[in-house]
């Protein structure tokens, strides 16, 4: 079984970009569900490594537009 890449391994793959001061983009989705009483709920997930709560996010995919990626990728991964 293959383990998901860690944040450190993803950063290591981009070390040259980071050290040269180039920008890295990461996208997130703020998923809201409206409650009948007028309130809202926010989707939070836990990180694999530390178990901390966070919003769904990830690295962009080559060839996929920014708006399209942020609406599709995290939802697919969490489904």
N, CA and C atoms as an extended XYZ file, in Angstrom:
237
Properties=species:S:1:pos:R:3:atomname:S:1:resname:S:1:resid:I:1 pbc="F F F"
N         0.851       -1.184        0.000 N   UNK     1
C         0.000        0.000        0.000 CA  UNK     1
C         0.893        1.242        0.000 C   UNK     1
N         0.628        2.158       -0.915 N   UNK     2
C         1.409        3.393       -1.008 CA  UNK     2
C         0.901        4.413       -0.016 C   UNK     2
N         1.830        5.031        0.696 N   UNK     3
C         1.461        6.100        1.628 CA  UNK     3
C         1.350        7.405        0.855 C   UNK     3
N         0.463        8.261        1.318 N   UNK     4
C         0.331        9.584        0.716 CA  UNK     4
C         1.603       10.379        0.999 C   UNK     4
N         2.007       11.231        0.051 N   UNK     5
C         3.208       12.032        0.288 CA  UNK     5
C         3.018       12.961        1.485 C   UNK     5
N         4.077       13.118        2.251 N   UNK     6
C         4.024       14.025        3.390 CA  UNK     6
C         4.257       15.449        2.913 C   UNK     6
N         3.888       16.403        3.743 N   UNK     7
C         4.125       17.798        3.402 CA  UNK     7
C         5.612       18.045        3.184 C   UNK     7
N         6.436       17.430        4.004 N   UNK     8
C         7.886       17.598        3.868 CA  UNK     8
C         8.379       17.078        2.518 C   UNK     8
N         7.879       15.932        2.075 N   UNK     9
C         8.319       15.402        0.782 CA  UNK     9
C         7.833       16.290       -0.364 C   UNK     9
N         6.628       16.864       -0.224 N   UNK    10
C         6.140       17.781       -1.251 CA  UNK    10
C         6.987       19.045       -1.294 C   UNK    10
N         7.379       19.547       -0.131 N   UNK    11
C         8.244       20.725       -0.086 CA  UNK    11
C         9.628       20.415       -0.657 C   UNK    11
N        10.138       19.221       -0.366 N   UNK    12
C        11.453       18.828       -0.879 CA  UNK    12
C        11.451       18.798       -2.408 C   UNK    12
N        10.341       18.353       -2.985 N   UNK    13
C        10.230       18.333       -4.444 CA  UNK    13
C        10.275       19.740       -5.038 C   UNK    13
N         9.938       20.738       -4.229 N   UNK    14
C         9.903       22.124       -4.689 CA  UNK    14
C        11.000       22.980       -4.061 C   UNK    14
N        12.051       22.357       -3.554 N   UNK    15
C        13.106       23.085       -2.839 CA  UNK    15
C        13.740       24.182       -3.698 C   UNK    15
N        14.025       23.882       -4.947 N   UNK    16
C        14.664       24.877       -5.813 CA  UNK    16
C        13.769       26.112       -5.965 C   UNK    16
N        12.496       25.893       -6.169 N   UNK    17
C        11.558       27.004       -6.314 CA  UNK    17
C        11.517       27.841       -5.048 C   UNK    17
N        11.479       27.182       -3.905 N   UNK    18
C        11.417       27.895       -2.628 CA  UNK    18
C        12.687       28.702       -2.391 C   UNK    18
N        13.836       28.075       -2.616 N   UNK    19
C        15.113       28.734       -2.350 CA  UNK    19
C        15.391       29.889       -3.303 C   UNK    19
N        14.831       29.836       -4.497 N   UNK    20
C        15.023       30.922       -5.456 CA  UNK    20
C        13.994       32.035       -5.269 C   UNK    20
N        13.122       31.887       -4.285 N   UNK    21
C        12.145       32.924       -3.981 CA  UNK    21
C        10.958       32.961       -4.921 C   UNK    21
N        10.756       31.896       -5.688 N   UNK    22
C         9.602       31.845       -6.575 CA  UNK    22
C         8.359       31.497       -5.747 C   UNK    22
N         7.222       31.784       -6.304 N   UNK    23
C         5.961       31.579       -5.585 CA  UNK    23
C         5.423       30.174       -5.818 C   UNK    23
N         4.947       29.559       -4.754 N   UNK    24
C         4.228       28.294       -4.850 CA  UNK    24
C         2.774       28.561       -4.521 C   UNK    24
N         1.873       27.978       -5.277 N   UNK    25
C         0.460       28.167       -5.019 CA  UNK    25
C        -0.132       26.910       -4.410 C   UNK    25
N        -0.984       27.099       -3.451 N   UNK    26
C        -1.752       26.016       -2.870 CA  UNK    26
C        -3.183       26.505       -2.792 C   UNK    26
N        -4.120       25.627       -3.059 N   UNK    27
C        -5.518       26.019       -3.104 CA  UNK    27
C        -6.298       25.343       -1.999 C   UNK    27
N        -7.304       26.034       -1.511 N   UNK    28
C        -8.185       25.481       -0.491 CA  UNK    28
C        -9.631       25.758       -0.835 C   UNK    28
N       -10.500       25.021       -0.197 N   UNK    29
C       -11.931       25.215       -0.409 CA  UNK    29
C       -12.600       25.419        0.942 C   UNK    29
N       -13.347       26.477        1.054 N   UNK    30
C       -14.118       26.721        2.267 CA  UNK    30
C       -15.536       26.228        1.986 C   UNK    30
N       -15.835       25.042        2.484 N   UNK    31
C       -17.117       24.388        2.213 CA  UNK    31
C       -18.101       24.728        3.331 C   UNK    31
N       -19.197       25.355        2.950 N   UNK    32
C       -20.209       25.777        3.923 CA  UNK    32
C       -21.513       25.032        3.679 C   UNK    32
N       -22.207       24.738        4.785 N   UNK    33
C       -23.549       24.172        4.703 CA  UNK    33
C       -24.454       25.036        5.558 C   UNK    33
N       -25.505       25.564        4.927 N   UNK    34
C       -26.448       26.411        5.650 CA  UNK    34
C       -27.409       25.536        6.440 C   UNK    34
N       -27.654       25.917        7.688 N   UNK    35
C       -28.588       25.196        8.546 CA  UNK    35
C       -29.973       25.810        8.420 C   UNK    35
N       -31.024       25.010        8.628 N   UNK    36
C       -32.389       25.535        8.519 CA  UNK    36
C       -32.653       26.714        9.459 C   UNK    36
N       -32.018       26.752       10.620 N   UNK    37
C       -32.239       27.829       11.584 CA  UNK    37
C       -31.509       29.109       11.255 C   UNK    37
N       -30.767       29.139       10.168 N   UNK    38
C       -30.071       30.347        9.765 CA  UNK    38
C       -28.572       30.334       10.003 C   UNK    38
N       -28.045       29.338       10.696 N   UNK    39
C       -26.607       29.252       10.928 CA  UNK    39
C       -25.890       28.573        9.767 C   UNK    39
N       -24.591       28.443        9.873 N   UNK    40
C       -23.785       27.767        8.864 CA  UNK    40
C       -22.815       26.809        9.534 C   UNK    40
N       -22.476       25.737        8.822 N   UNK    41
C       -21.443       24.802        9.270 CA  UNK    41
C       -20.296       24.850        8.271 C   UNK    41
N       -19.074       24.718        8.762 N   UNK    42
C       -17.880       24.728        7.922 CA  UNK    42
C       -17.258       23.339        7.959 C   UNK    42
N       -16.909       22.813        6.775 N   UNK    43
C       -16.258       21.513        6.698 CA  UNK    43
C       -14.806       21.642        7.127 C   UNK    43
N       -14.414       20.876        8.113 N   UNK    44
C       -13.016       20.781        8.542 CA  UNK    44
C       -12.600       19.324        8.434 C   UNK    44
N       -11.338       19.111        8.105 N   UNK    45
C       -10.794       17.761        8.055 CA  UNK    45
C        -9.567       17.705        8.959 C   UNK    45
N        -9.139       16.512        9.291 N   UNK    46
C        -7.919       16.383       10.090 CA  UNK    46
C        -6.761       16.017        9.179 C   UNK    46
N        -5.572       16.503        9.533 N   UNK    47
C        -4.380       16.171        8.763 CA  UNK    47
C        -3.961       14.740        9.078 C   UNK    47
N        -3.361       14.083        8.101 N   UNK    48
C        -2.931       12.697        8.290 CA  UNK    48
C        -1.798       12.575        9.306 C   UNK    48
N        -0.889       13.533        9.255 N   UNK    49
C         0.317       13.406       10.070 CA  UNK    49
C         0.129       13.803       11.525 C   UNK    49
N        -0.589       14.901       11.776 N   UNK    50
C        -0.679       15.406       13.150 CA  UNK    50
C        -2.080       15.345       13.734 C   UNK    50
N        -3.082       15.124       12.886 N   UNK    51
C        -4.447       15.076       13.374 CA  UNK    51
C        -5.053       16.439       13.678 C   UNK    51
N        -4.377       17.519       13.235 N   UNK    52
C        -4.913       18.868       13.454 CA  UNK    52
C        -6.057       19.146       12.494 C   UNK    52
N        -6.983       20.007       12.918 N   UNK    53
C        -8.103       20.394       12.077 CA  UNK    53
C        -7.670       21.457       11.070 C   UNK    53
N        -8.143       21.346        9.821 N   UNK    54
C        -7.812       22.296        8.770 CA  UNK    54
C        -8.915       22.293        7.717 C   UNK    54
N        -8.845       23.207        6.760 N   UNK    55
C        -9.783       23.178        5.638 CA  UNK    55
C        -9.176       22.317        4.532 C   UNK    55
N        -9.993       21.736        3.640 N   UNK    56
C        -9.452       20.937        2.531 CA  UNK    56
C        -8.582       21.811        1.625 C   UNK    56
N        -7.397       21.331        1.305 N   UNK    57
C        -6.492       22.092        0.444 CA  UNK    57
C        -5.520       21.150       -0.240 C   UNK    57
N        -4.797       21.686       -1.214 N   UNK    58
C        -3.820       20.875       -1.913 CA  UNK    58
C        -3.086       21.670       -2.970 C   UNK    58
N        -2.188       20.991       -3.669 N   UNK    59
C        -1.375       21.618       -4.703 CA  UNK    59
C        -2.128       21.601       -6.022 C   UNK    59
N        -1.901       22.607       -6.880 N   UNK    60
C        -2.588       22.650       -8.174 CA  UNK    60
C        -2.112       21.524       -9.094 C   UNK    60
N        -2.971       21.156      -10.029 N   UNK    61
C        -2.632       20.141      -11.020 CA  UNK    61
C        -2.309       20.835      -12.335 C   UNK    61
N        -1.274       20.384      -13.011 N   UNK    62
C        -0.896       20.979      -14.294 CA  UNK    62
C        -2.022       20.781      -15.300 C   UNK    62
N        -2.309       21.844      -16.054 N   UNK    63
C        -3.311       21.771      -17.103 CA  UNK    63
C        -4.742       21.941      -16.642 C   UNK    63
N        -4.982       22.129      -15.357 N   UNK    64
C        -6.338       22.307      -14.843 CA  UNK    64
C        -6.467       23.730      -14.316 C   UNK    64
N        -7.461       24.450      -14.803 N   UNK    65
C        -7.645       25.858      -14.413 CA  UNK    65
C        -7.839       25.976      -12.909 C   UNK    65
N        -7.397       27.094      -12.337 N   UNK    66
C        -7.444       27.302      -10.887 CA  UNK    66
C        -8.841       27.116      -10.310 C   UNK    66
N        -9.837       27.782      -10.886 N   UNK    67
C       -11.196       27.687      -10.349 CA  UNK    67
C       -11.714       26.261      -10.450 C   UNK    67
N       -11.426       25.587      -11.531 N   UNK    68
C       -11.878       24.209      -11.717 CA  UNK    68
C       -11.203       23.298      -10.698 C   UNK    68
N        -9.910       23.470      -10.487 N   UNK    69
C        -9.189       22.598       -9.551 CA  UNK    69
C        -9.733       22.734       -8.150 C   UNK    69
N        -9.906       23.950       -7.687 N   UNK    70
C       -10.303       24.153       -6.295 CA  UNK    70
C       -11.711       23.646       -6.031 C   UNK    70
N       -12.540       23.513       -7.064 N   UNK    71
C       -13.890       23.015       -6.839 CA  UNK    71
C       -13.986       21.501       -6.994 C   UNK    71
N       -13.014       20.870       -7.656 N   UNK    72
C       -13.116       19.445       -7.955 CA  UNK    72
C       -12.202       18.580       -7.100 C   UNK    72
N       -10.925       18.885       -7.061 N   UNK    73
C        -9.930       17.999       -6.455 CA  UNK    73
C       -10.177       17.670       -4.978 C   UNK    73
N       -10.321       18.655       -4.085 N   UNK    74
C       -10.513       18.297       -2.680 CA  UNK    74
C       -11.775       17.478       -2.450 C   UNK    74
N       -12.843       17.808       -3.175 N   UNK    75
C       -14.089       17.066       -3.016 CA  UNK    75
C       -13.947       15.623       -3.450 C   UNK    75
N       -13.229       15.390       -4.548 N   UNK    76
C       -13.006       14.024       -5.011 CA  UNK    76
C       -12.188       13.239       -4.001 C   UNK    76
N       -11.165       13.877       -3.458 N   UNK    77
C       -10.282       13.184       -2.532 CA  UNK    77
C       -11.014       12.843       -1.230 C   UNK    77
N       -11.949       13.693       -0.830 N   UNK    78
C       -12.657       13.471        0.433 CA  UNK    78
C       -13.867       12.561        0.283 C   UNK    78
N       -14.347       12.387       -0.942 N   UNK    79
C       -15.561       11.582       -1.165 CA  UNK    79
C       -15.342       10.113       -0.862 C   UNK    79
